[in-house]
Amino acid sequence: MSSRAENKSVHVTAPCRLHFGLINCGVESPELKSFGGIGAMVDDPCIQISTEHHRQLEITGDNINRVRQFTKQWFEFAKQQMGLSEYESFEQLPIKIKCQSPKNHIGLGIGTQLALTTATSLCHHFELPTDTDQLARLLDRGRRSAIGIQGFKNGGFIFESGKSTDDEFGELEFQKALNPQWRAVLVMNDETVGVHGAVEEDVFRNPVYDPKISEELEQMIRGQIVPAVKNDDFQQFSQLLYHYGQLSGSLFADQQGGAYNGQVVEKAVAAVRAAGIVGVGQSSWGPTVFAITESHEQAEDLVKKLETELPRYEFIVARFNRDGAKVTIQ
């Protein structure tokens, strides 16, 4: 038994990702970048993975099957490339893994954060190098958006301009922690899930490229949204985020039935706007809706109003994450 796995516990906490929308849904020209977009990380909800020494592999908590798959992928790489040669099978790993995470496919980038949290925890547990980009490639993350990968590393607001080839991540253009007073109110409904799996693959297999919309989106990011973030201009940021989300969502109108993915999202967006909050949109494919407020007090007031208008929804007041995932080793 390796001494590397004994007398050690590792705890990794990762933020969740809000995706404010893609710049395009994929292009076929090598002269143009595919995807790209903007997003931000929030501290709540979060993904937590804890590891400790155990007589054999045991995985408990949430998302057990996905954690097992990520552990297997990590082990095969670590055995071949990182010197973890004392075990024949990942099932022989003397480790207990406990996972706490939200449900999948709700627009918060759970898959990427769960994959990176699992692999990072395992690397620390067995005292192996942790290279987030390498782990993301190993676990097949970042095939379209790299916002979750960059957010895992450093948190904040993220702008990536897209990727030129299939085997690279979207190019990071700008990353900055948002104003610490700002909050994101997450409006959630578990009656539906976002587009995922084979259906999502079909959407991107034959992308419809609209150069006019994509150019407008990128100009909005570079010329207005990024400057608003730099200047802590809440009003400008809020107004632009709403318009950006509608325009980006229009790229997927055929799949969603409009700028938003169904009545659950549309109802939530309308209720937030009626409550006087301008900066609202759908995160990724939804169904999670985000609303940006200037303070914690404003966020709590919004929740009180929405609880009446949206009785079958749940609400989280979240801080924006400023520094990515956190690792604690004991």
N, C-alpha and C positions, 0 to 999 in steps of 0.2 A: 504493500500500500504506500502510495506516495505521501511524503510528509507535507507536500504542498497543499493537500486537501484537508489536513488536520488542524484543529484548534483555530479555525478561522470562520468568521461570518461576514458576509458582504451584503450590503443593502444599497440598491440603486433605485432612485426615483427619477422618473422622466416626466416632463410636461406633455400636455396634449397639444395638437396642432390645429389651429384654425386656418382654413384655406379660403382666401377671399376671391379666388377665381383664376383660371388660366388665361394666358394671352392668346393662345390658339390651341386647337385640339389635335394638332399634329400636321406636319407638312411633308411633302415628298421631295421637295427640291433641296439639294445639298447646300444651296446658297442661303437657305433660311433656317432659323432655329425652330425646333419643335417645342411646344408646350410653354414653359415659362409661366411666371405668375407671382403673386404676393400672398403673404400669410403672416401669422404671428403665433407665438406659443403662450399657453395659459397654464397656471399652476394647478388649477382644479377644473376638471378631474385630472388625475395623474395615473401613471403606471408604476407599480412598485414590484420589484423582484428581490427576494431575500434568498441567500444560499447559506447553508451550513453543512458541516461534516455529518455524514450519515452512513450506515452500513452498506446501503445500495441506493441507486437512483430512486427518488420519490418526488413526485410533483403534485402539489396541492393548490387549492384556491381556484382562481378564475382562469379561463382560457387554457385549460390543461392540455388539450390536443395541440394547440398552436405552440405553446411553450415546449412541448415534447418534440415537435417537428423542428423548431429553431435549435433546440439543444442537439438534436441528431445532426443537423447540418453543420453546426459549429464544431461538434466533435470530429466529424470526418475531416474537416479542414485542419483542426488543431492536431490531430493524430499524424497527418501527412506533412504539414507545413510548419508546425510550431513545437514539435518535439514531445507531444503528449502521447508517448508510445507505450506506456505501461498498462493500458487497458485495450482489450480486444474489441469491445463493443461499448457504445454510449450507455447501455443499460448497466454496465459495471461501474460507472462513475460513482464514487462514494460521497454522494451529495444529496441534500434535500433542497428542493426549489419551491418556494412559495410565491404565488403570484396574486396580486390585487390589481384589477383593471376594469374599466368600463366594458360594456358589450361592444362587439365589432360592428362595423359598417354604419356608423352614426355620423360620419363626417368629421371625425376628430383625429384621423390618422393613426388609429390604434395599432394597426399592423406593423408599421415602421417603428413606432416607439416600443412596442412589445418585443420585436426582434432585436433591436439595438440594446434594450435594457437587459434582456436575457443573455445575449452574447457578451456584453460588457461585464456583467456580474460573473459569468463563468471565467472570463479572462482574468479578472482580479482574483477570483477564488483559487485558480491554479497558477497564479503568478506568471501569466503570459502577457505579451504586449497587447495593448488596446489601441487599435487604429480604427476610428469610427468609419471612415470611408471604406476601408478594407472589409470591415464587418458588414457594412451595408451591401457591398457588392456580393459578398459571400451568401448573404441571405436574400438576394434578389430584390432589394429595395431601391427606390429612386429610379424606377424605369421610366416614369414620366416626370413627376415632381420631386425635387430635392429639398423642398422647404422643410420637411420633417427631419431630414438628416442634418441640415444646417442648424435647425432649431434644437435638436438633441445636443449638438455641440455647444452652442452659445446662446440659445434663446432669442428673444427679441422679435422685432419686425424684420421680415426677410423679403427681399426682391431677388428673384433669379430669372435671368433672361432667356432660359431655354437651353436645349442641347442640340448640337450639330450632328452627333453620331449616336447610335444606339448604346454604345458601350461607355458613354461618359455621363456624368451627372450634369444637371442644368447649371449654367454658369452663375455663380453668386456675384451679384452686382452691388448689393447694399444690405447691411444688417445693423440694426441699432435697437437698443432697449427703448421701449415706449415709456412715456411719462409714468412714473410710479403711482401717481394719483388716479390714473385712468383705470377703468374696470371694464370687463366684458361680462355681460349677462347672457348666459346660455339658456336658450329656450328649447326644451327637449320633449319629444313625444315618442314613446316606445311602441306605438301602433304600427310603425313602418320602419323600414331601413333604407339606406341609400343604395344606389346602383353599385353592384360589385360582381366579382367572379366573371363568368362567361358573358353575361350581359354587358359588363363594362368593357371587356375585351372586344366585343363586337362594335361598340361605339367608336373605339380608337383604331380598329382595323381598317376602316374606310373613312378617314377624316374628311370633313368638309371645311376647306380653308377659305376664310373670308378676309382677304388682305385689308380691306377698309376698316373692319371692326378691330382686327388685331393691331393695326397701326395706331388706331385711336386709343386702344387700351395701353399700349406701350408708351405712347406720348403722355397719357394721363399719369402713368406711374412716374416716369422720369421728370416730367415738367411740373407736376403738381403734388402727387401723393408723397413722393420721397422728400421734397422740400417741406411739406407740412409736418412730416415726422421729425425732420431735422430741427424745425422751429417750434416743436410742441404746439402746433396750431390745431387745437382740438376741433373747432368748428369746420375748418377747411378739410381736415382729415375725415371727419364724419360724413360730410356732404359728398366728398369724392368717393368714399368707400361704398356708399349706397349706389351711386351711379355706376361705379366700376362693376359692382356685383351684378347689376341688372344687365349691363352690356356684355359682360363675360358670360352670364347665364344664357343670353340669347344665342350664343354659339351652339348650345345644346337644346334649343327649343323643340326640335323634333323628338328628342328622347324624353324631355321633361314635360312637354306640353306648354312651355313658356319659359320665362326667365328663371322660375323656381320649380322645384321638383314636387309638384302636386299640391293639393289643397291644404295638407297639414302645414307645409312651409308657408304657403301664401297667407293663410290665416294668421300665423304667428307674426310674419313681417307686417301685415296690416295693423295688427294690434299694437305692436311696438311703435309704429309710425303715428297711430292715433293717440298714443300716450305722450307724444311730443319728442320722441327720440329719433334723430335723423339717421345716424350711422347704424344701419341694420342690414343684414344679408344672410345668405345661406352659406354654410361652411361646406366646401367640397360638394358632394352630391346630396348633402343633408342626411337626415331630417333636422339636424341641429341648426338652429338659427342663433346668430350672435347679435348683440346690441351693445354698442360702445357708449359708455357714460364717462363724464368728466370727473366723477368722484364716487367713493363708496356709498355715500348718503344718497346720491342720485340713483345709483344702482338699486339700493334697497327700496326706494320710493317706486321705481319702475316695477319691481317684482310685486309689490303690494297691488299696483294697478292691474298687472297681468294676471294675478291669481284670480281675479274676478272675471276677467274677459276670457281667460283660457283655463278653465277648471280641470281639464284633462292633461295638462302639460306640467312638466317639472322645470325648476329654475335653479341655476347655480350662479352665484356672484363670484367671479374669478379675477384674481390679479394676473396681470401679464407677466410671464416668466422673463427674467432678465439675464440669466446666465446658463441656461441649459440644464442637463441632467446632473444630479448630485450622487456621489459615491461615498459611502461610509464603510470602513473596514475595521473590524474589531477582532 
